[in-house]
């Protein structure tokens, strides 16, 4: 293939309700889509980070510069543009995994569309639908939390994840367990909010039979997570600390985690996500697909990843209606606690022109430079 054009569409979709975590509160999904056109097909992807570098070091304005000035020129210089050739071409650019993932995913979408192959087939997915979990943000009160959990369970979600932070951890977990019982698959996500000095406090969560505690300590500190895991019965799950298969191998070898949350954008794209999946499966470590409040453009390929055989825990692949009154694609709808894996070529979905026009706040051509 040959790259002919690339454009960025900045979109902003209001969330149905604010989503609060230990690092901030979101009221809208404010990101950009990357649309590339090749001589064979078109491709789409969604940038996963936020306008500000609070969740991770990458952010919208910075990613646009990296893609425009450093990644796209290297992609365009390739004699034959393929997904396999792209990663080596981008290797000289240090870091910026989320920006690289946006370009790689858009290219992979175009390449698979040109061959008439769904992403699920390319990855080796084995399920036609996947169980859906839901992430519940930090609330102002326990009654509000319990009402939200009750509503999500009534909608059919098969697993609940509670966001936690110091001062909002043991009490909400206890309240959910007392209200909904021991059989409810329940896990917590700290988004790096604690330190190793909090180990004794975090041990109080062991009594609740949680599936896991996600990224409790500062990211990239595998040693501290390994020390914490030795003091907890609850499995530690790493998220922000896993940037590639090498990190996953180190974490497993150190027993810094016993579960891995794979976010394809965070690890540079879906081929690397598949490598992490394979590595974890070889070591008997369960994995699941995390989420970043994606629109349908980001949710569709995540469902293909979540359908891999080693993804034995429900992911954060919630229905479109969990976050948006209207998506920019056909909505993903929960059926019996599951979401369907797209079967059309590429990522399996396209933006709806009218919805895309309503939610697009800016549109810029990145290649060729004007």
C-alpha positions in Angstrom: 0.0 0.0 0.0 0.9 3.6 -0.3 -0.1 6.4 2.0 -2.1 9.1 0.1 -3.7 11.2 2.8 -4.1 11.4 6.6 -6.4 13.7 8.6 -7.2 14.3 12.2 -10.8 14.8 13.5 -11.0 16.3 17.0 -14.3 15.0 18.6 -16.0 15.8 21.9 -18.8 13.6 23.1 -20.6 14.5 26.4 -20.7 11.7 28.9 -24.1 10.7 30.3 -22.7 11.1 33.8 -19.3 12.5 35.1 -16.7 9.8 35.5 -14.4 10.3 38.5 -11.2 8.5 39.3 -8.3 9.1 41.6 -6.6 11.4 39.0 -9.6 13.5 38.0 -13.2 13.8 36.7 -14.3 13.5 33.1 -17.5 15.1 31.8 -16.8 14.4 28.1 -14.8 12.2 25.8 -12.5 14.7 24.2 -10.1 13.1 21.8 -9.3 12.8 18.1 -9.8 10.2 15.4 -7.2 9.4 12.8 -8.4 8.8 9.3 -5.9 7.6 6.7 -6.4 6.9 3.0 -4.2 4.6 1.1 -4.2 3.5 -2.6 -6.0 0.3 -1.5 -8.4 1.3 1.3 -9.2 3.7 4.2 -8.7 3.2 7.9 -9.8 4.7 11.2 -8.5 4.7 14.7 -9.1 6.6 18.0 -6.4 8.2 20.2 -6.9 6.9 23.7 -5.4 9.6 25.9 -6.9 12.9 27.1 -6.4 16.6 26.6 -4.1 16.9 29.6 -1.2 14.5 30.7 -2.9 13.4 33.9 -3.6 9.7 33.3 -0.4 9.3 31.3 2.4 11.4 29.8 0.8 11.6 26.3 -2.0 14.1 25.5 -3.9 15.3 22.5 -1.9 18.3 21.3 1.4 16.5 21.8 0.2 13.4 20.0 -0.9 15.4 17.0 2.6 16.9 16.7 4.3 13.5 17.1 2.0 11.9 14.5 2.3 14.8 12.0 6.0 15.6 12.3 7.6 12.3 13.1 5.4 9.2 12.5 3.6 10.0 9.3 6.8 11.0 7.4 8.4 7.7 8.3 5.3 5.8 7.2 5.1 7.7 3.9 8.7 6.9 3.2 8.2 3.2 3.2 8.4 1.6 -0.2 5.6 -0.7 0.7 3.4 0.4 3.6 2.3 -2.5 5.8 1.6 -2.9 9.4 4.6 -5.3 9.7 6.9 -2.7 8.2 5.6 0.2 10.3 6.9 -0.7 13.8 10.5 -1.0 12.7 10.2 2.3 10.8 8.9 4.0 13.9 11.4 2.5 16.4 13.7 5.5 16.2 11.0 7.6 17.8 11.2 6.9 21.5 8.1 6.3 23.5 4.8 7.8 22.4 3.1 4.4 22.4 -0.4 5.8 22.2 0.4 8.0 19.2 2.1 5.0 17.5 -1.0 2.9 18.3 -3.3 5.4 16.7 -1.3 5.3 13.4 -0.7 1.6 13.5 -4.4 0.8 14.1 -5.6 3.1 11.3 -3.1 1.4 9.0 -4.1 -2.0 10.2 -7.7 -1.2 9.6 -7.0 -0.1 6.0 -4.7 -3.1 5.3 -7.3 -5.6 6.6 -10.1 -3.9 4.7 -8.0 -4.2 1.5 -7.8 -8.0 2.1 -11.4 -8.4 3.3 -10.3 -9.7 6.7 -11.8 -8.8 10.1 -9.4 -7.8 12.9 -10.8 -10.6 15.0 -9.6 -13.1 12.4 -6.2 -11.4 12.1 -5.7 -11.6 15.9 -6.9 -15.1 16.3 -10.0 -14.4 18.3 -12.1 -17.4 19.3 -15.4 -16.0 20.5 -18.3 -14.4 18.6 -19.2 -12.3 21.7 -17.5 -11.3 24.9 -18.7 -10.8 28.5 -18.9 -7.2 29.5 -17.8 -5.6 32.7 -18.4 -2.1 33.8 -16.2 0.5 35.6 -17.9 2.5 38.3 -16.3 5.8 39.2 -15.9 7.3 42.6 -19.1 8.7 44.0 -20.2 11.3 46.5 -21.9 8.8 48.8 -22.4 5.1 49.3 -26.1 5.2 48.5 -25.3 6.8 45.1 -22.7 4.0 44.5 -25.1 1.2 45.4 -27.8 2.7 43.1 -25.4 2.8 40.2 -24.1 -0.8 40.8 -27.7 -2.0 41.1 -28.6 -0.3 37.8 -25.6 -1.8 36.0 -26.4 -5.3 37.2 -30.0 -4.9 36.1 -28.7 -4.0 32.6 -26.8 -7.3 32.6 -23.2 -6.5 33.3 -21.4 -9.5 34.6 -18.6 -7.9 36.5 -18.3 -4.7 38.5 -15.1 -2.6 38.9 -14.9 0.1 41.5 -12.6 3.0 41.3 -10.9 3.6 44.6 -8.6 6.1 46.3 -7.5 6.8 49.9 -10.6 7.5 51.8 -12.8 5.7 49.3 -11.8 2.0 49.4 -12.8 -0.4 52.1 -16.2 1.2 52.9 -17.5 1.1 49.3 -16.2 -2.4 48.7 -17.9 -3.6 51.9 -21.1 -1.9 51.0 -21.2 -3.5 47.6 -20.4 -6.9 49.0 -23.1 -6.7 51.7 -25.7 -5.5 49.3 -25.0 -7.8 46.3 -23.4 -10.8 47.8 -20.2 -12.8 47.6 -20.9 -14.3 44.2 -20.7 -11.0 42.4 -17.4 -10.8 40.4 -15.9 -7.6 41.9 -12.6 -5.9 41.4 -11.1 -2.5 42.3 -8.9 0.0 40.4 -6.6 2.5 42.3 -5.0 4.2 39.3 -1.7 4.5 41.2 -3.3 6.3 44.2 -1.4 4.4 47.0 2.1 3.8 48.2 3.8 0.8 49.7 3.2 2.4 53.1 -0.5 1.7 52.6 0.1 -2.1 52.4 -1.5 -2.9 55.7 -4.6 -0.8 54.8 -4.9 -2.5 51.4 -4.7 -5.9 53.1 -8.2 -5.1 54.5 -9.5 -5.7 51.0 -8.5 -9.3 51.2 -11.6 -10.3 53.2 -13.9 -9.4 50.3 -12.8 -12.0 47.7 -11.9 -9.5 45.0 -10.9 -10.7 41.5 -8.0 -8.3 41.7 -6.7 -4.8 42.7 -5.5 -2.9 39.7 -2.4 -0.7 39.6 -2.4 0.2 43.3 1.1 1.9 43.4 3.0 4.3 41.2 3.3 3.1 37.6 6.5 1.4 36.4 7.6 0.4 40.0 7.6 -3.3 39.6 9.7 -3.8 42.6 7.2 -2.1 44.9 4.3 -4.0 43.3 6.2 -7.3 43.9 6.7 -6.4 47.6 3.0 -5.5 47.9 1.8 -8.7 46.2 3.8 -10.7 48.8 1.6 -9.1 51.5 -1.7 -9.4 49.8 -4.0 -12.4 49.1 -5.8 -10.3 46.5 -4.1 -10.6 43.1 -2.4 -7.5 41.9 -3.2 -6.5 38.3 -0.9 -4.2 36.4 -2.2 -1.7 33.9 -0.2 1.6 33.5 3.1 -0.2 34.3 2.8 -2.6 31.2 4.0 -0.8 28.1 5.1 -3.8 26.1 5.7 -7.5 26.2 9.1 -7.0 27.8 7.5 -5.2 30.8 4.9 -8.0 31.0 7.7 -10.6 31.1 9.6 -8.7 33.8 6.4 -8.2 35.9 5.5 -11.9 35.7 9.1 -13.0 36.5 9.2 -10.7 39.6 5.6 -11.8 40.7 4.8 -8.1 40.6 1.4 -9.1 39.2 -0.9 -12.1 38.8 -3.2 -10.5 36.3 -2.6 -8.1 33.4 -4.9 -5.5 32.0 -4.1 -5.1 28.3 -4.9 -1.7 26.8 -3.8 -1.9 23.1 -3.2 1.8 22.9 -1.0 1.9 25.9 1.3 -0.9 24.5 1.6 0.6 21.0 -1.1 -1.3 19.2 -2.9 -4.6 18.6 0.1 -6.7 17.4 2.0 -5.9 20.6 -1.2 -6.5 22.7 -1.4 -9.9 21.1 2.2 -10.6 22.1 1.5 -9.7 25.7 -1.6 -12.0 25.6 0.5 -14.9 24.3 3.3 -14.3 26.8 0.8 -14.2 29.7 -1.0 -17.3 28.5 2.2 -19.2 28.3 2.8 -18.4 32.0 -0.8 -19.1 33.1 -1.5 -15.4 33.8 -5.0 -14.3 33.0 -5.5 -11.1 31.0 -8.4 -8.9 30.1 -9.0 -5.9 27.9 -9.1 -2.5 29.6 -11.0 0.6 28.4 -10.5 4.3 28.0 -14.2 5.4 27.6 -13.8 4.8 23.9 -16.3 5.8 21.2 -17.3 3.0 18.8 -14.2 3.5 16.8 -12.0 2.5 19.7 -14.4 0.0 21.2 -14.8 -2.2 18.1 -11.1 -3.3 17.9 -11.0 -3.8 21.7 -13.8 -6.3 21.4 -11.7 -8.3 18.9 -8.8 -8.4 21.4 -11.2 -9.4 24.3 -12.2 -12.4 22.2 -8.8 -14.0 22.4 -8.6 -17.3 24.3 -6.4 -15.9 27.1 -8.8 -13.1 28.0 -10.5 -15.1 30.7 -11.8 -12.2 32.8 -14.5 -9.8 31.6 -13.0 -6.5 30.3 -14.1 -2.9 30.4 -15.8 -3.3 27.1 -19.0 -1.7 28.2 -21.9 -0.9 25.9 -22.0 2.5 24.1 -24.9 3.5 26.3 -22.8 3.2 29.4 -21.1 6.5 28.5 -22.9 8.2 25.6 -26.4 9.1 24.8 -25.3 9.0 21.1 -22.1 7.4 19.8 -20.3 8.3 16.5 -20.9 4.8 15.2 -23.7 2.3 15.4 -24.0 1.7 19.1 -22.8 -1.5 20.8 -25.7 -2.9 22.7 -25.5 -5.3 25.7 -27.2 -8.6 25.1 -27.3 -11.1 28.0 -24.3 -9.5 29.5 -22.2 -9.8 26.3 -21.2 -7.6 23.4 -20.8 -8.9 19.8 -17.3 -9.1 18.2 -17.4 -7.2 14.9 -17.2 -9.4 11.8 -16.8 -6.9 9.0 -13.3 -6.3 7.5 -10.9 -4.2 9.4 -12.0 -2.9 12.8 -15.5 -3.8 11.6 -17.2 -0.4 12.0 -17.3 3.1 10.4 -18.3 6.4 11.8 -21.8 7.6 11.0 -21.4 10.7 8.8 -24.2 12.8 10.5 -23.1 11.9 14.1 -19.4 12.5 13.2 -20.3 15.9 11.8 -22.1 16.8 15.0 -19.4 15.9 17.4 -16.4 17.0 15.3 -14.9 20.3 16.7 -11.9 20.6 14.4 -10.5 18.8 11.3 -6.9 19.1 10.1 -5.0 17.4 7.3 -1.8 16.0 8.6 -0.5 14.4 5.4 0.5 15.6 2.9 1.3 18.9 4.7 -0.6 21.8 3.2 
